[in-house]
Amino acid sequence: MKELNLTSTELNLLADWLTGDETSKKTMNLPCVEGFLFALICAPAPVEDEVWLNEILAGDLSSLSDDKLFALMTLYNHLSTDIFETGYKLPKSLIVVDDVAANFIHGSALHSWSKGFARGIGYAGDLLDCENIDIELRSAFAMAISCLSYFSNESNAQQQAQEQNIHLEAMSQQMFEMMPDFATGFAEIVEAMAVSSGLFNDEGWD
């Protein structure tokens, strides 16, 4: 059976609705939703639909009509298939521009995706605080999070550049170039972390 997916027109309609007058000003835009769902889907334990829908819509589920619910659920299922079966690729809308500050503003899809990821990674829960995980695995996990959330906060990015003693422009380009590989392998890193932590057994997540 062919996988159900949103057409380009349907995605555009969803994007317009998320940032339109029918939703709260705090509602995530589409790139933010995609980054958020990516992190959430990779998390070690499933998250109830109402929880993530509520966060996307900033607590205002009253605006969620059946067709928009269907669109968001279809997007979730498609991302899940990409992550665990066909191979996840970052949205084509994510680009880095020469004006480095522009990569960290609200209008940037790159910033929005990264900001959504930074919010969604909180659903990794106890995995972030577990101390009995292999040091190399913990380091890979930290590097992946640092890279994929890099464009969410310019101040943090500047601090990272200073620590590495390189210009922000060069740091930003390096991080952008590493994002696809970290995104493709992120779910495997999370699973390996969960197994190493003892949070996972043959029957599922503890």
C-alpha positions as CSV (number, residue, x, y, z in Angstrom):
1,M,0.0,0.0,0.0
2,K,1.3,3.4,-0.9
3,E,2.4,5.6,2.0
4,L,0.1,8.5,2.7
5,N,1.9,11.8,2.4
6,L,1.1,15.5,2.0
7,T,1.4,17.1,-1.4
8,S,3.3,20.3,-1.8
9,T,0.0,22.2,-2.0
10,E,-1.2,20.6,1.2
11,L,2.1,21.4,3.0
12,N,1.8,25.0,1.8
13,L,-1.8,25.2,3.1
14,L,-0.6,23.8,6.5
15,A,2.2,26.3,6.6
16,D,-0.1,29.2,5.9
17,W,-2.6,28.0,8.6
18,L,0.1,27.6,11.3
19,T,1.2,31.2,10.9
20,G,-2.3,32.6,10.0
21,D,-4.9,34.5,12.0
22,E,-6.8,31.3,13.1
23,T,-3.9,30.2,15.3
24,S,-2.1,31.7,18.3
25,K,0.9,33.9,17.6
26,K,2.9,31.4,19.6
27,T,2.1,28.5,17.3
28,M,5.1,26.9,15.7
29,N,5.7,27.5,12.0
30,L,6.1,24.6,9.6
31,P,9.9,24.2,9.8
32,C,9.7,24.5,13.6
33,V,7.0,21.8,13.6
34,E,9.3,19.5,11.4
35,G,12.3,20.0,13.7
36,F,10.2,19.5,16.8
37,L,8.5,16.3,15.5
38,F,11.9,14.9,14.3
39,A,13.3,15.2,17.9
40,L,10.1,13.9,19.5
41,I,9.8,10.9,17.2
42,C,13.4,10.0,17.9
43,A,12.8,10.2,21.7
44,P,13.1,6.9,23.6
45,A,9.4,6.8,24.7
46,P,6.3,7.6,22.6
47,V,4.5,10.9,23.3
48,E,0.8,11.1,23.4
49,D,-0.7,12.9,20.3
50,E,-2.5,15.5,22.5
51,V,0.7,16.4,24.2
52,W,2.7,17.3,21.1
53,L,-0.3,18.8,19.3
54,N,-0.9,21.0,22.3
55,E,2.7,22.2,22.3
56,I,2.7,22.9,18.5
57,L,-0.4,25.0,18.8
58,A,0.7,26.8,22.0
59,G,-2.1,25.3,24.1
60,D,-4.9,26.3,21.7
61,L,-6.4,23.1,20.4
62,S,-9.7,24.9,19.7
63,S,-8.4,26.0,16.3
64,L,-7.6,22.4,15.3
65,S,-10.2,21.4,12.7
66,D,-10.4,17.8,11.4
67,D,-8.5,18.5,8.2
68,K,-5.6,20.3,10.0
69,L,-5.5,17.4,12.5
70,F,-5.3,15.0,9.6
71,A,-2.5,17.0,8.0
72,L,-0.4,17.1,11.2
73,M,-0.9,13.4,11.8
74,T,0.1,12.6,8.2
75,L,3.2,14.7,8.6
76,Y,4.0,12.9,11.9
77,N,3.6,9.5,10.3
78,H,5.6,10.4,7.2
79,L,8.5,11.7,9.3
80,S,8.4,8.6,11.4
81,T,8.6,6.4,8.3
82,D,11.6,8.5,7.0
83,I,13.4,8.3,10.4
84,F,13.0,4.5,11.0
85,E,12.6,3.0,7.5
86,T,13.5,5.0,4.4
87,G,16.2,7.3,5.8
88,Y,15.6,10.8,7.1
89,K,16.8,13.9,5.2
90,L,16.6,17.5,6.3
91,P,13.9,19.6,4.6
92,K,15.2,21.3,1.4
93,S,14.1,24.6,2.8
94,L,17.0,24.6,5.2
95,I,19.8,26.7,3.7
96,V,22.6,28.7,5.2
97,V,23.2,32.3,3.9
98,D,26.3,34.5,3.9
99,D,24.7,37.0,6.2
100,V,25.4,34.9,9.3
101,A,23.0,36.8,11.5
102,A,20.1,36.0,9.1
103,N,20.5,32.3,9.9
104,F,19.4,32.9,13.5
105,I,16.2,35.1,12.9
106,H,12.6,34.0,13.0
107,G,12.2,34.2,9.3
108,S,14.9,31.6,8.7
109,A,13.7,28.0,8.1
110,L,17.1,26.8,9.4
111,H,16.6,28.7,12.7
112,S,13.0,27.5,13.0
113,W,13.8,23.9,12.4
114,S,16.7,24.0,14.8
115,K,14.6,25.8,17.4
116,G,11.9,23.1,17.0
117,F,14.5,20.4,17.5
118,A,15.8,22.1,20.6
119,R,12.3,22.0,22.1
120,G,11.6,18.5,21.1
121,I,14.8,17.0,22.4
122,G,13.4,17.6,25.9
123,Y,11.3,14.5,25.4
124,A,14.4,12.4,25.6
125,G,13.7,12.6,29.3
126,D,15.9,10.6,31.7
127,L,18.2,9.8,28.8
128,L,19.7,13.3,29.1
129,D,20.6,12.7,32.8
130,C,21.6,9.0,32.8
131,E,25.2,8.6,34.0
132,N,25.9,5.0,33.2
133,I,26.2,5.4,29.4
134,D,29.4,4.7,27.5
135,I,31.5,7.9,27.3
136,E,32.0,7.8,23.5
137,L,28.3,7.3,23.0
138,R,27.4,10.1,25.4
139,S,29.9,12.3,23.4
140,A,28.3,11.5,20.1
141,F,24.8,12.2,21.5
142,A,26.0,15.6,22.9
143,M,27.7,16.5,19.6
144,A,24.5,15.6,17.6
145,I,22.3,17.7,19.9
146,S,24.8,20.6,19.7
147,C,24.9,20.5,16.0
148,L,21.2,20.1,15.3
149,S,20.2,22.8,17.8
150,Y,23.0,25.1,16.8
151,F,21.0,27.6,14.8
152,S,18.3,27.9,17.5
153,N,20.2,30.5,19.5
154,E,22.8,33.0,18.2
155,S,24.3,33.7,21.6
156,N,25.0,30.0,22.2
157,A,26.4,29.7,18.7
158,Q,28.8,32.7,19.3
159,Q,29.9,31.1,22.6
160,Q,30.7,27.8,20.8
161,A,32.7,29.7,18.1
162,Q,34.6,31.5,20.8
163,E,35.4,28.3,22.6
164,Q,36.6,26.8,19.3
165,N,38.5,30.0,18.5
166,I,37.0,30.4,15.0
167,H,34.8,33.0,13.4
168,L,31.0,32.6,13.7
169,E,30.7,32.5,9.9
170,A,33.1,29.5,9.7
171,M,31.5,27.8,12.7
172,S,28.0,28.2,11.2
173,Q,29.1,26.7,7.8
174,Q,30.8,23.8,9.5
175,M,27.7,23.0,11.6
176,F,25.4,23.3,8.6
177,E,27.5,20.9,6.7
178,M,27.4,18.3,9.5
179,M,23.7,18.6,10.1
180,P,22.6,16.1,7.5
181,D,24.8,13.3,8.8
182,F,23.8,13.9,12.4
183,A,20.1,14.0,11.4
184,T,20.3,10.8,9.5
185,G,21.9,8.9,12.3
186,F,20.3,10.6,15.3
187,A,17.6,7.9,15.9
188,E,20.2,5.2,16.0
189,I,22.3,7.2,18.5
190,V,19.2,7.7,20.7
191,E,18.4,4.0,20.6
192,A,22.0,3.0,21.4
193,M,21.9,5.5,24.3
194,A,18.7,3.9,25.6
195,V,20.1,0.4,25.4
196,S,23.4,1.5,27.1
197,S,21.4,3.3,29.9
198,G,19.3,0.2,30.7
199,L,16.1,2.1,29.8
200,F,15.3,-0.4,27.1
201,N,14.6,-4.1,27.1
202,D,13.2,-6.7,24.7
203,E,9.6,-5.6,25.5
204,G,10.2,-1.9,24.9
205,W,11.0,1.1,27.0
206,D,11.0,0.8,30.8
